[in-house]
């Protein structure tokens, strides 16, 4: 919280020793999400199965990308067609040949969880996922 304003989002950034092109193609492919994320069991251009507190659940899923701008955004959609969650990410080329990936997420407190606890939990989760990506790219 800054200046008595509740943070409604968080951002986690990590540098990868791989090319922009390699990182973009891997990250933007929904079928790779289960390989580096914690909650995705499967994903495609149209649906995703996520681990939830109530067990695995299927959702609609869309990926919006722009290679030129390094944009990779995901939308999780309920059976009723409502957007349930959105994640926005950006990939940038670095002068040293590496790339930097920034992942922005919206804070979603779980039952009985404070806003600051949710921010910390989600930040830790995204940091773990980006560390998995780093291992994939730098192996």
C-alpha positions in Angstrom: 0.0 0.0 0.0 1.3 3.4 -1.0 -0.1 6.7 0.3 -3.1 4.9 1.7 -4.0 3.5 -1.7 -4.5 -0.3 -2.0 -2.5 -1.8 -4.7 -4.8 -3.6 -7.1 -2.1 -5.1 -9.2 1.5 -6.4 -8.9 4.4 -6.7 -11.4 7.2 -9.2 -11.4 10.1 -8.8 -13.8 12.9 -11.2 -14.7 15.8 -11.2 -17.3 16.3 -14.3 -19.4 19.5 -15.2 -21.3 17.7 -16.0 -24.5 16.6 -14.1 -27.5 13.4 -12.1 -27.7 12.2 -14.3 -30.5 12.7 -17.5 -28.6 11.1 -16.2 -25.4 8.2 -14.7 -27.2 7.4 -17.8 -29.2 7.6 -20.0 -26.1 5.7 -17.8 -23.7 2.9 -16.9 -26.1 2.1 -20.5 -26.9 -0.7 -21.5 -24.5 0.3 -25.2 -24.7 3.5 -24.3 -22.9 1.7 -22.7 -19.9 1.5 -26.1 -17.9 5.3 -26.5 -18.3 6.1 -23.3 -16.3 3.0 -22.2 -14.5 1.7 -23.5 -11.2 -2.1 -23.4 -11.8 -2.5 -24.4 -15.4 -3.0 -28.1 -16.0 -3.6 -27.6 -19.7 -4.2 -24.7 -22.1 -5.0 -24.2 -25.8 -6.2 -21.3 -27.9 -9.7 -21.7 -26.6 -9.8 -23.3 -23.2 -7.7 -23.9 -20.1 -7.9 -26.3 -17.1 -6.7 -24.6 -13.9 -6.2 -25.9 -10.4 -8.5 -24.0 -8.1 -9.3 -24.3 -4.4 -12.4 -26.3 -5.5 -10.3 -28.6 -7.7 -9.5 -28.6 -11.4 -11.9 -26.3 -13.4 -12.2 -25.7 -17.1 -12.5 -22.1 -18.5 -12.5 -20.4 -21.8 -9.1 -19.0 -22.7 -7.8 -16.4 -25.1 -4.3 -15.2 -25.8 -3.7 -11.8 -27.4 -0.2 -11.1 -28.7 1.8 -8.5 -30.6 5.3 -9.7 -31.6 6.3 -6.2 -32.7 5.4 -4.8 -29.2 6.3 -7.8 -27.1 2.7 -8.1 -25.8 1.4 -11.3 -24.4 -2.0 -11.0 -22.6 -4.2 -13.9 -21.4 -7.9 -13.8 -20.6 -9.7 -16.5 -18.6 -13.4 -16.6 -19.3 -16.3 -18.2 -17.4 -18.8 -20.6 -18.8 -21.2 -17.6 -18.9 -18.7 -15.7 -21.2 -17.6 -13.3 -18.5 -13.9 -12.4 -18.1 -12.8 -14.0 -14.8 -9.1 -12.9 -14.9 -6.7 -11.1 -17.1 -2.9 -11.1 -17.1 -0.8 -8.7 -19.0 2.9 -9.2 -19.9 5.6 -7.5 -21.9 8.8 -8.8 -23.3 11.7 -6.4 -24.3 14.9 -7.0 -26.1 18.1 -6.0 -24.2 21.3 -4.6 -25.8 23.2 -7.6 -24.5 21.0 -10.1 -26.5 19.0 -11.2 -23.6 15.4 -10.2 -22.9 13.4 -9.0 -19.9 9.9 -10.2 -19.2 7.5 -8.2 -17.1 4.3 -9.9 -15.9 1.5 -7.7 -14.5 -1.4 -9.4 -12.5 -4.4 -8.2 -10.7 -4.7 -8.9 -7.0 -7.5 -11.5 -6.3 -7.8 -12.2 -2.5 -9.1 -15.6 -1.5 -11.7 -16.1 1.2 -10.4 -14.8 4.5 -7.3 -13.3 3.0 -6.3 -9.6 3.3 -5.4 -7.6 0.2 -1.8 -7.4 1.3 -1.6 -11.2 1.9 -3.1 -11.8 -1.6 -0.5 -9.5 -3.2 2.3 -11.3 -1.4 1.0 -14.7 -2.2 0.5 -13.9 -5.9 3.8 -12.1 -6.2 5.6 -15.2 -4.7 3.7 -17.5 -7.1 4.6 -15.4 -10.2 8.3 -15.2 -9.0 8.3 -19.0 -8.8 6.8 -19.3 -12.3 9.3 -16.8 -13.9 12.1 -18.7 -12.2 10.9 -21.9 -13.9 10.9 -20.0 -17.2 14.5 -18.8 -16.5 15.6 -22.4 -16.0 13.8 -23.5 -19.3 15.5 -20.7 -21.3 18.9 -21.0 -19.7 19.2 -24.9 -19.5 
